[in-house]
Amino acid sequence: MVRFENVGVRYGVGSEVLRDITLHIAPGSFHFLTGASGAGKSSLLKLMYLAQLPSRGSVQVFGQDFAKTPRRDLPALRRRIGVVFQDFRLLKNLSVFDNVALPLRIAGEDEKRARKNVSELLDWVGLGGRLQDSPDTLSGGEQQRVAIARAVITKPSLLLADEPTGNVDDRIAYRLMRLFEELHRSGTAVVVATHNDALVRRFSHPILVLADSVLQPGTAGPAFASTDGAAGSGRITK
């Protein structure tokens, strides 16, 4: 699903913000990505959703080498990836409903089916009564839930979430994690970057730890006992 080999990222002439990253994410796996603020979590996610070229090394997503993939082929690859951005990136000129429906419409989904799926998902995340509202009228936590609904509505092959529970209370955070778990069980590979250690401890998934610009092997709950690259797991090499 995702394969990094000796990847480094440098902005300008400064030090590398990521270095010597070798990372294999298996299809259908679930990983938490943790690390202090400024450790490079967002940069790592950018590499995964093909928004940032590495300064060195190889990044492959869905078997395609990013650096060698023609630009005309990138949109099709990106449509297989759902992304929850820290700054939400909702379209203010569209309603809540239309923001979430947009990926389905781009993919050519039948409008009747799209309306049903979007309405059900927004109801599940607690926004069933805000379908026609503008994102500007929502709280930060509500906007975050809209952004998550938009990212998962197409049931992507790969879901990348950057601090997806940062603006919601613990009850909503757990509910959103259940949504990610459902996607994971249906075959989506999930990577969640988070500072919420308490939330991470509630789920038995492998943890990727960024420290000093490199990946360190983390710990995980009893359901994940090895990092040998087996189906549903990931392999980390420093």
N, C-alpha and C positions, 0 to 999 in steps of 0.2 A: 504493500500500500504506500508506504513512505520509506525511502532509504537514503540516508546521508552517509557519505564516506569522506572522512577527514575534512570536514567543512569548516571554513573560517569566514567571518564577516567583519569588515572594517568600513567605517564611514569616514571618508576623507583621508587625512594622513595620521589620524589618531591610532591608538592601540586597538587591537581586535576586540569587538564586543562579544564575539563567539569564536572559539578556537578548538580545532581538533575534535569536532563533533562527528562521531560515528553512531548512527541511530537507525534501528530497523523497527518499523511499526507494522505489525501483521494486520491483515484484513480482519475486521470484526473485533479488534482489541479495544481496550479502554485504558487510558493512562491519565494520571494527574501530572501536571507540570508545576513544580514549585520552585521557590527561590526568592531571595530578597528583592526589594524594589530596585530596578536598574540592573538586575542580573542578566537580562537578555531574553526574557520569556517572550515578549512581543516580537523581537527580532526572529526568534526561532519559529514562531507561528507564521510570520510573514514569508519565511522560506517555504513553509509547508503549503501555504495557499498561493504560491507562485507570484508574490508581489515584490519579492526581493531576490536578486541574484546573489549567490555566494561570491565572496572575493576569491575563494579558492575551494577546491574539493568538488564533489559531485552531489547534486540533489536530484533524486528521482521520485516522482509521484505517479502512481498508476503505471509504473514501468517506463515512464517517459523521462529522459534526461532534460531538465528544465533549460539548461544552457543551449541545448541542441534542438529544442522544439521550435518550429516556425511560429512566429507571433500569431498567424492566422488560426493556429490550432489551440492556442491558449484559452480562449473563451469557452470552448467545449470542455476542456479539462476543469476549468474553474467552476463550471455549472455542476460538477459532481462533488463539489466541496461546499459545505455550509459553514459560514463564519459568523461568530458572535463577536463584534468589535467592542472594545471598551467604551468608545464614544458613540455607540449605537448606529450612527450613520443612517437614520431614518430619513425618508424623503418628506419634507414638511408640506409640500404641495399635494400630498396624497393622504387619504384617510388611513386610520389604523388598519382597516380591512384591506385596502388597496396596497399598503406596504407589504403585508404578509402574502397577499395573492400574487404580487409581482413576479416572483420566481416561477410560479406555476404558469402564469400567462406567457412568460418568455419561453418556457418549455413547450408551449402549445397545448396545455391541459384543457380539457373540456370545461367550459365556464360553469355549467351546472354542478359538476363534480367539484370544481375548485371552490365554489361558494360554500358547498357543504363542508368540505374539509377545513377550509379557513375558519368558518364559523365554529365548528366543533373544537378546533385547536385553541382559538381565542377564548372560548368558554372554559376550556380546561385550565388555561393559565389565569383565569379570573378576570378576563376583560370582555366577556360576552356582551356587556352593556355599553361598550365603548367603540363599537365597530366603525361608526361614521365620524368619530372624533378626530381632530387633528393631533398629531404627535405633540405639538406645542402645548396642548391643554393637559398633558399627562405628567405625572410625577416622574422623577428619575427611575424609580423602581418599575413603574408601569411601562415606561419607554424600553427598559431593559427586557421586560417580558415580551414586548412586541418584537424586538430585535431577535430574541431567541426563537419565537414562533416563526419569523421569516426565515431563519437559518435552517430550521428543521422541517419545514412544510413539505419539501420535496423528498424527504427521507434520503439525504445525501449518502454517498459512499464513505465520505470522510467529514466529520464534524469537528471544527476547531473553535473553542470557546475561550475568550480572553477575559478572565474575571467575571464570569456570567452571573454570579450571585452577589456581586459587590454592593448593589444598591437595594437589596431586598432583605426582609427579616428572615429569621431562621426557618419559619414554617414554609414560606414561599421558596426559600433556597432548597429545602429538602424536596419540595414538590417538583421544582425544575430539575433537580438531579434525578428524580424518578423518570422524568421525561427523557433525559439523556440515557438512562438505563434501558428504557424501552427501545430506543433507537439502537443501542448497543446489542440488545438481544435479537433484534431483527437483522443484524449484520453490518451495521454502520460502525466504522472505526471512530473512536471518540478520543480527543485530547482536550483536557480542561486545565487551563492555567489558573491557579488560584492561590490566594494568601490564607484561605480559610482552613487552617489545620484541623479544626474540630470537624468540619465537613468531610475532609479527606479521610479522617479516622473512622468515619461511619461506613465507609465502603471499601470492599476488599479488591482494590485495583492497584497495579504497579505504579510506582511514583518515580518520575524523572526529576532530579534535583539539579538546578543550575547554580553553580557557585564558582566564583573566580573565572567566569567566562567559559567553563567547561561543564560537561554533564557528569554528575556523580550518581552512582547507584543508590536508589532510595530504598525504603522499606515498604512493606505492604501487609495487608491483612492475611488471614489464614487461607483465603481462597487463592492466593497467588504466592507460590512457594519457590519459584525459580525464574531465571531470566535467560532461558536457553533458546528463545526464538520459536517455541512451539506455537501452534495455532492459538490465537487469542491472547498472545503475550507479545512482549517486545524485547529486544536485546540492546543493551547499552554497552558501548565500549569507549573508554576514555583514551 
